[in-house]
Amino acid sequence: MKKLLTIFVTLLFVGCSNTPQLQPNFIENVEYDHVIGEPNAEGKKISFTYTRKDEVDRKIVLNVDAEPIEMRFRLCENNGEYENLGQGVINEINQQTVDCNSWFKLVPLENGKYSISYELNLLLGFQVENVNSKFVYVPIRKKLAQYRAIYNPSSVMSPLKRYENEAIVESTSVEMKL
């Protein structure tokens, strides 16, 4: 009986000390700001700001040095930046193939305005799912897109606004400085 009690107490302590580490459900990409192209003397740029309620704004600045211009770029080099993750998780994330290919096109019009088209693919982070007792990291992206929109050279527009109970919960703003 004493042997059984000793085994039970030992198993109880070993079982309690071997609790599995909890993995968060979502791993946020903390790469909030992107700057594409070199700043120019005239300060010509187009800035995009993506805002979600209770989250840090994500900003993309495109420095424009010529008109018309077409740019192609990636918004998730090395699959983002993350805080407080072990090297094993970072390696798993970096092995993923994430499509963050983005593009922007600017065409000046005869009336002094500009036609812009763009697809910006932001990597927000990774959803963590448990499949067959193994963690799987599923990329979560946000596509910001607009096609043949007309803008003034110095303007701020909001092509996306999403509301819940009359409050803005998601929005995008585009600021032109040309």
Secondary structure, 3 states (H helix, E strand, C coil): CHHHHHHHHHHHHHHHHCCCCCCCCEEECCCCEEEECCCCCCCCEEEEEEEECCCCCEEEEEECCCCCEEEEEECCHHHCCCCCCCHHHHHHHHCCCCCCEEEEEEEECCCCCEEEEEEEEEEEEEEEEEECCEEEEEEEEEEEEEEEEEECCEEEEEEEEEEECCEEEEEEEEEEEC
